Structure formats: C-alpha cells, structure tokens
Amino acid sequence: MKIAVLGAGVAGVTTAYVLASRGHDVDVIEQASEAATECSYANGGQLSYTHAEPWANPGVFPKLFKWMFQDDAPLVFRLLPDPHQIKWSLQFLLNCSAKNAHRNCETMLRLGMYSREKMHTIDETTKLDFDYRKEGILHIFTDQKALDAAIAHNRFQMSLGLGGEEVELSREECIAKEPALASSTKPFIGGMYSAVDESGDVRMFTAGLAKYCAEKLGVTFHYNTRIAWLREKKSKIKHIETSKGKMTADAYIVCLGAYSPKYVRGLGIPIPVYPMKGYSITVPAWESAPTLSITDDEKKIVFSRLGDRIRAAGTAEFAGYNQRIREKRIRPLLTCMKEIFPEAQTKKAEKWACLRPQTPDGPPLVGPTKYNNLYLHTGHGTLGWTQSAGTAHILADIIEDREPEISIDGLTFPRRT
Ligand SMILES: Cc1cc2nc3c(=O)[nH]c(=O)nc-3n(C[C@H](O)[C@H](O)[C@H](O)COP(=O)(O)OP(=O)(O)OC[C@H]3O[C@@H](n4cnc5c(N)ncnc54)[C@H](O)[C@@H]3O)c2cc1C
C-alpha cells in the first residue's frame, strides 16, 4: 500500500518505520528541513512507561485555581478567547473525576507497557545511538501526603495486572540509588523507583530512525514541504495539497503534533487536541552528574542524563500556539536544577520551548476517521516518545485490518465518553 505519513516528529517517524518494515511504500511529508524539529526536539528524555497518571485527575482539580496565580506552578492555565480551548477545558474537567482518571490511567499503562516491548524491538533491530539508558526512573517527593498518594496510585496500577511496580525508597535509599542526590539542598523525604522505565535523547532517536528508514527501508522523506490542505471526495481523502504540489496515496496518517487539529477540523473531524506548552534546559554534565533519570514530583520537573548533557524539562502552560520562550517559565527549571544539583552549570543552559499535542483525558488518538483512508496518530501529550512505538504498531495493525495486539479501548476517536 502507498502510505503518506504527515509529519516527521517521533509519532510520524515511528509510524513510517513500522509500516515500511511491513513492506509498505511510505512517503513522509514534513515542513522542516529534517526530522524532529518541533516537539520531538528537546523533551524530557524519559521513557516513562509506568507513569500512567493523566494530568486530569481528582488531585489536580483543587490545585488549578491556586496555580493560575503562581509563576512557577507546574501547570498554568490561562483562559483564552478560543472556543476550542473552552471546549477542551470542559472535557478536561470532566476527566478529573476518579472514575474517569482511573479509566484513563488503565489505558495509558496498557499502552505504556506495550510500547516498552516495541521500543526494545526497535532498539534491537536498528541499533541506533540515542544515549539510551535502561536504569529506571526515580520520583522524589518533598511532601508525605504526595508520597502516600503515589504509593496508593501505584497500588491501584498494580491491581490492573499490567505490571509497572514501583518501590518506595527512603531519602537515604534514594541517595544510594543516585549518589548525585547527596548534595541536594531540596528537603525531599523519599522516592518511588520504577526499574522498568528508561531514558534517552528523543531527537537522536527520531532523526536516527528517519535516516534508518530512508537508507534501509526505502522511505521517501519530503522535507521542506508544507501541507496546506487535505482534499476529500465522498468518503475518502483524494489528495493533499502541499507547497510542492499535489500528493496522492492510498492512505494518509495525521502525525502533525499540536498542529493536527488545524488540518482535520475542516474535514469535520473535531479532534480534542490542544497545544500545551512545555520548556526544557540542557546543560553540560559535571563530574558527579546523575545517570539515573529523576522526576521532582513537587515541581513536575524531570531530569535525564543524555551522554555528556543533563536535561531538565517540564511545566505545562496553555498559551495557544505561541512558542515563545518566556524567562518566567524557564526560571522554575533553573531553580529546581540548582536546588537538586547545586553543581549544575545553569549559566550555560540551552533553553527550549514547544507545544505538546495534549488530549483532555490523557491517552493519544490512534486509529480510523470517518474517511476510510485517513488515520490519526496524534495527541500523545506529555508521553509522546514513551508511547509512539506502541501506537505506531497499533495503527499499522488497524490499517492492515488486523486485530491489534492490545485492546484499543480509550485510544480511538471519537472517545466513547
Ligand atoms: C517540555 C517537554 C517535555 C517532554 N518530555 C517528555 C518525556 O520525557 N517523555 C515523553 O515521552 N514525552 C515527552 N514530551 C512529549 C513529547 O515530546 C511529544 O508528545 C512528542 O514529541 C510529540 O510528537 P509528535 O510527532 O506527535 O509531534 P512533533 O514532534 O511536534 O511532530 C509534528 C511534526 O509535524 C510537522 N508539521 C506540522 N505542521 C505541518 C505542515 N503543515 N506541513 C508539514 N509538516 C508539518 C512539524 O514540523 C513536526 O515535525 C515532552 C514534551 C515537552 C514539550
């Protein structure tokens, strides 16, 4: 089958890889001059398969108002005169109920554990270099109530029978696991360690996989090619119009990240994806820099060792399609890094901001649309790298009319609730 993949972020490139590995003739259309220039450029680097707690949960709901007035809040919500944002926000609030959060958590964990398996296969087959570390992820906590909630949440996750056990550690045990925490001035009281989680550099992974696809699997990458419209006729997409002319395929897959809704809404597919801005800083690693990926639960900031660099990433902000780097939102990353790792050379920080394609419930949108040759592979939000290997396989199965290896409940559009 001739398949056009729209977008060369991690979602698009993993899709191209899986489809081309199965013998399809794949074209990738990307506006930039290379793969991984947008959200898959400098993310937190975590493959946090077991981190299946959606942003929309009962614990977040009471904090939303307080965070609105706090510059260093993990999530800053600003109401914009945008009907799409209002609709998205209402859906987010509905998903904050315990029942919905549990359902979404199960979907994300099911997908996360499946993705881990598929990520390992990609790694073994391609042998790409992306500063991959299979050492686990340690969440540190400053507040006993938050730690207790995390223990209870992990107990719930374990009751689902999908794996992903976390181990509770005292402060001393956290330091023994990651000695770089010994100099931390943050008064963390303990942590939760997940051995099956991993980390690495998403850009090296995505760019490396794109090169592999082009050289080993015959995928054609059309870079510097901007998609303008998708043209439909009856129940099918007829062609796409790009800055380099019309392009046709048997099937089209939307992997346009936070920009996906702009291209499908006009076709009567109102996907609930909204841009959620995030920031990262990258500094050179110092002698005693951590090797273990760490999450500061209080600030929702993650740290990953990427070869000779340390990256800190986090914060969520609703600012529409504005990608400007605001110093106010970079500051919490710099402060948090200095507090946990006083030796970090934050003056040398490379700063970055980008828009996550966020759904209100948490899980991504994977699968068919009302057009019988148009498919969605977007809306991965805060876990796009973690989940892409799994979602790409699910999508390939759907296109080939095969039963996916795991249930796709909670992943397709429209959502059941
Ligand atoms: C600060 C931050 C930290 C994060 N940390 C993590 C983490 O630790 N772990 C994790 O799993 N996830 C993390 N994420 C989320 C993850 O990075 C994203 O979910 C993922 O990169 C989204 O990939 P994508 O391919 O859907 O989108 P993108 O990478 O944005 O790709 C979309 C592509 O579509 C192209 N495009 C858009 N419009 C057009 C057009 N008209 N024509 C042609 N091409 C077009 C873009 O140029 C782009 O290349 C983080 C995100 C942020 C912002």
Ligand as a Chemical Component Dictionary entry (heavy atoms), coordinates in Angstrom:
data_LIG
# 
_chem_comp.id                   LIG 
_chem_comp.type                 NON-POLYMER 
_chem_comp.pdbx_formal_charge   0 
_chem_comp.three_letter_code    LIG 
# 
loop_
_chem_comp_atom.comp_id 
_chem_comp_atom.atom_id 
_chem_comp_atom.alt_atom_id 
_chem_comp_atom.type_symbol 
_chem_comp_atom.charge 
_chem_comp_atom.model_Cartn_x 
_chem_comp_atom.model_Cartn_y 
_chem_comp_atom.model_Cartn_z 
_chem_comp_atom.pdbx_ordinal 
LIG C1  C1  C 0 8.994  20.171 27.690 1  
LIG C2  C2  C 0 8.549  18.834 27.188 2  
LIG C3  C3  C 0 8.994  17.683 27.828 3  
LIG C4  C4  C 0 8.557  16.442 27.397 4  
LIG N1  N1  N 0 9.079  15.322 27.972 5  
LIG C5  C5  C 0 8.722  14.095 27.520 6  
LIG C6  C6  C 0 9.323  12.929 28.057 7  
LIG O1  O1  O 0 10.185 12.999 28.923 8  
LIG N2  N2  N 0 8.908  11.733 27.583 9  
LIG C7  C7  C 0 7.959  11.615 26.601 10 
LIG O2  O2  O 0 7.591  10.503 26.242 11 
LIG N3  N3  N 0 7.385  12.727 26.059 12 
LIG C8  C8  C 0 7.763  13.948 26.483 13 
LIG N4  N4  N 0 7.211  15.074 25.932 14 
LIG C9  C9  C 0 6.170  14.910 24.912 15 
LIG C10 C10 C 0 6.727  14.507 23.550 16 
LIG O3  O3  O 0 7.901  15.229 23.275 17 
LIG C11 C11 C 0 5.652  14.771 22.486 18 
LIG O4  O4  O 0 4.455  14.109 22.850 19 
LIG C12 C12 C 0 6.095  14.230 21.121 20 
LIG O5  O5  O 0 7.339  14.762 20.754 21 
LIG C13 C13 C 0 5.050  14.581 20.077 22 
LIG O6  O6  O 0 5.498  14.038 18.872 23 
LIG P1  P1  P 0 4.701  14.272 17.520 24 
LIG O7  O7  O 0 5.422  13.541 16.473 25 
LIG O8  O8  O 0 3.260  13.985 17.763 26 
LIG O9  O9  O 0 4.778  15.857 17.296 27 
LIG P2  P2  P 0 6.001  16.742 16.747 28 
LIG O10 O10 O 0 7.301  16.219 17.216 29 
LIG O11 O11 O 0 5.667  18.145 17.055 30 
LIG O12 O12 O 0 5.945  16.477 15.186 31 
LIG C14 C14 C 0 4.961  17.053 14.352 32 
LIG C15 C15 C 0 5.631  17.340 13.026 33 
LIG O13 O13 O 0 4.660  17.828 12.106 34 
LIG C16 C16 C 0 5.274  18.825 11.320 35 
LIG N5  N5  N 0 4.240  19.710 10.752 36 
LIG C17 C17 C 0 3.323  20.458 11.418 37 
LIG N6  N6  N 0 2.542  21.128 10.549 38 
LIG C18 C18 C 0 2.968  20.785 9.298  39 
LIG C19 C19 C 0 2.558  21.129 7.983  40 
LIG N7  N7  N 0 1.558  21.979 7.733  41 
LIG N8  N8  N 0 3.222  20.576 6.933  42 
LIG C20 C20 C 0 4.237  19.695 7.125  43 
LIG N9  N9  N 0 4.675  19.333 8.335  44 
LIG C21 C21 C 0 4.058  19.866 9.434  45 
LIG C22 C22 C 0 6.160  19.566 12.319 46 
LIG O14 O14 O 0 7.172  20.315 11.671 47 
LIG C23 C23 C 0 6.699  18.422 13.147 48 
LIG O15 O15 O 0 7.925  17.929 12.673 49 
LIG C24 C24 C 0 7.635  16.340 26.315 50 
LIG C25 C25 C 0 7.210  17.494 25.665 51 
LIG C26 C26 C 0 7.669  18.736 26.069 52 
LIG C27 C27 C 0 7.225  19.968 25.355 53 
# 
loop_
_chem_comp_bond.comp_id 
_chem_comp_bond.atom_id_1 
_chem_comp_bond.atom_id_2 
_chem_comp_bond.value_order 
_chem_comp_bond.pdbx_ordinal 
LIG C1  C2  SING 1  
LIG C2  C3  SING 2  
LIG C2  C26 DOUB 3  
LIG C3  C4  DOUB 4  
LIG C4  N1  SING 5  
LIG C4  C24 SING 6  
LIG N1  C5  DOUB 7  
LIG C5  C6  SING 8  
LIG C5  C8  SING 9  
LIG C6  O1  DOUB 10 
LIG C6  N2  SING 11 
LIG N2  C7  SING 12 
LIG C7  O2  DOUB 13 
LIG C7  N3  SING 14 
LIG N3  C8  DOUB 15 
LIG C8  N4  SING 16 
LIG N4  C9  SING 17 
LIG N4  C24 SING 18 
LIG C9  C10 SING 19 
LIG C10 O3  SING 20 
LIG C10 C11 SING 21 
LIG C11 O4  SING 22 
LIG C11 C12 SING 23 
LIG C12 O5  SING 24 
LIG C12 C13 SING 25 
LIG C13 O6  SING 26 
LIG O6  P1  SING 27 
LIG P1  O7  DOUB 28 
LIG P1  O8  SING 29 
LIG P1  O9  SING 30 
LIG O9  P2  SING 31 
LIG P2  O10 DOUB 32 
LIG P2  O11 SING 33 
LIG P2  O12 SING 34 
LIG O12 C14 SING 35 
LIG C14 C15 SING 36 
LIG C15 O13 SING 37 
LIG C15 C23 SING 38 
LIG O13 C16 SING 39 
LIG C16 N5  SING 40 
LIG C16 C22 SING 41 
LIG N5  C17 SING 42 
LIG N5  C21 SING 43 
LIG C17 N6  DOUB 44 
LIG N6  C18 SING 45 
LIG C18 C19 SING 46 
LIG C18 C21 DOUB 47 
LIG C19 N7  SING 48 
LIG C19 N8  DOUB 49 
LIG N8  C20 SING 50 
LIG C20 N9  DOUB 51 
LIG N9  C21 SING 52 
LIG C22 O14 SING 53 
LIG C22 C23 SING 54 
LIG C23 O15 SING 55 
LIG C24 C25 DOUB 56 
LIG C25 C26 SING 57 
LIG C26 C27 SING 58 
# 
